[in-house]
């Protein structure tokens, strides 16, 4: 049985609007076109309490769609992860660079969210070291956090992380998918890998999928018409996609 590649939309909740009903309605309407809906709250400090409206939006959307709703957060407060699951999130995505900065072990979140319900986002790049390709974990601007991502992935799996989401560090104006790093990870370690980038066209999404990514998380899929176009393009490339 062939597993379909996932296409997830990606939305940020603005703190500026006091009324998020219109935002919720849009997410509910577009659910038919995507495999997952990812939601993140815009905020400042990772140590701050998550805004109440974030939980409310996750709950409202989760109650009205059939696809998984994934809550993305830079919070390092373990209670937030548990609460997001309680409010209806299918999975919670934490940010590895924030865990490192605040000396928090991902396994604590994995335990709080439950088996298969905690995912980890990380920035990665691939370099050649004595002609051997290695994958490094960096922070958002490219500072190296781990010289050997594959060693860290082995530990992460034991800590209850169900999948990883990878992005290229923001060291170039064009933030592309880390396709070479994805290919290396999939060659060396059996873990679900999704890719996230600031896509500007459907063609940007095909590279990471052909490199072995299990799915993409993209704002391009926020528009149902574009989401269908993504899946049609995947099909032309022989990539399995859920099309209804």
N, C-alpha and C positions, 0 to 999 in steps of 0.2 A: 504493500500500500504506500503510495507516494504522499508525503506530507506537503501541504501547500505552504508556500512562502507567505509570511504575514505582511500586510500593509497597514500601518497604524497612523492615524492622524495625530497631530501634536498641537496642543493649545495652551496658551498662557493666560491665566486669569489676572486681569488688571485690578490693582487695588483702588484705582481712581473711581470706578463706577460703584455706586451704592446698591444698584439693582442689577443682579446677575441673571434675571429671568430670561432676557433675550439671548444671552450667552448659552444658557442651558437649553433653550429651545433649538438653537442652531445645532448643538451637539447631538440632540436627540434625532433631529431630522437627517443628519448625515450618517447616522449609525448603519444604515442599510448598505452603504458603499464601502465601508472599511471593516477590517478584521478586529481592530482594537481602537479604543479612544484613549489617548494619553493626555493627562491634564496636569499642569504645573502652576503653582501660585507665584506671582512675582513678589519678591521681598528682598530685604537687605541682608541681615545677619543670620547665619545658619544656627546660631544658638538661641535665636528668638523663638517664641511660641508661634506656631502656624496660625494664620488668621482663620477665624471661625467660618468665614464664607467659603473657604477652600473645602472644608469638610462638608458643608451644606451642598455645594455644587456637585461634589463627587457622589453624595448620597442621592441627589435628585436625578442625576444622569443614570446612575447604576440601576435605579428603580424603573427606568423607562426605556431601557435598551436591552437587547439580547446579547450583544457582543461584550467582551471584557472591557472594564474601565480600569485604567492603570493610573495610579497617582504618583507623580514625580515630585520629589522634594529634596532640597539641600539641607533639610533639618538633620541634626545629629541627636535629637531627643528621642529616646527609644519609645516613649509613650506615644509620640506622634505616629510612628509606624503602626503600632497596634491599633490606634484609634482609626486610622484611615481604612484598615481592614474591617473594623467594626462598622464603619460608615458605608461599606459596600464596595470598596476597591478590590478588584480581583487580585491585583499584585501592587506592591509598592516598590518604587525605584529610588534607591539612595545614591549619593554621589561619593565615589571613592576618595576623591581629593579632599572633600570635607571631613570624611572619617579620619584621614591621615592628619589633617590640620588640627583636629580636635581630639586626637588620640582615642578614637572610638573603634572597637573591633566590629567589622561587619557581621560577625557571627551573632552578636547580641541582637542585632536587628533581625537576622534570619530566624532566631528563636522567637522573637516577639511577634513577627508577622505570621509565622507558621510555615510548614513544609511546602515548598514550591511556590511561595507567595512573596518572596523577596528577591529583587533583581538589583544589579549593581551597574551603575554607569561609570565608565572610565575613559580618559583620553589616552590614546595609544599612538605610537609611531613604530615604524620598522626601519632598522638600519643594518648595515653589513658590518660584522665584527670578525676580522680575519676571514673574510669571505663566507662566513656563516651568518645567515639572516637571524636577527634577534628582534623581539618585540619588547618595547619599553612602555611603562606606564608613566604618564606625565600629568602635570596639572593643566589647567585651561590654557595657559600661555606658553606651555612647552617645557617647563622645568621638570627634570626627571625625578620621579618619586620612587620608581622601581626599575632597576636595570634588566630584570628578567621577569617579564609578565607571565610567562608560562609557569614558573615556579609559584608565583602568587595565585594563579588560577587553580593550581592543585590544592592549595590551602583553602581558597575561597569555596570550592565545591564542598569541602568538608564542613564549612561554616553555615551551610544551609542556603547558599546562593543558587537560585534556580537557573539563571541566565545572566549574561552580561550584555550591556549596550555600549558600543564603542563609538567614539568620535575622534577626529583628528584634532590636535591642539590648534588653537587660534593664533598661529604664527604667520599665516599668510592671509591676504585679503580674501581669497577664495577658500572657503572652508569646505573641502571635499571630503568624501568618505575615505576612511583608511583601508582601502581594499587590499593592499599588500599585507597589512597587519592581520586582517581578517583571514586571508588565505593561509598565513603561517599558523595562526591560532587553530584553525580547523584541521590543519595537517597534524598538529601535535597534541591536541587535547579535545576530548568529546564533551563540549559544553554548548548550549544554545547561545548563538551570537546574533544580536540585532545591531543595525548600524543607523546612526543618526547624523545628519549634516544639514547645512543651510542650502537645500536644493533649489535650483532655479529652473530646472527643466526635467522632464520625465527621464531623459537619457542619463541624468546624473545618478539615478537610482539603480540602473541595471548593473553597473560595475560591481558594487558590493555583493549583489545577489549572485552574480556569476562567480564571484570569488569564494562563495560558500556561506554567506550570511543567511540566517533563517528568516530574516525579514528586515524591513526598513521602517523607521519612524520619521515622518516628514510632514512639514506644514503644507506641502503640495497636496496631500490627501485631505486637507481641511475642506476642500471644495469637492463635492460628490462627483462632478463631471471629471475632474482631474484624477480622482481616485479610480474611477472606471478606466480612464485612459492609461493609468499606470498598469493596471491589471491586464489590459489588452496588449500592452507592449511587452509585459512579462511573458504572456502566452506566445507571442511571436518569437521570443527568444528561447522558447522551450522550458520556461520556468513555471512550475505549477502554482496556480493562483486560484483563489476561491472567487468565482464569478457567478452572480445570481441574476 
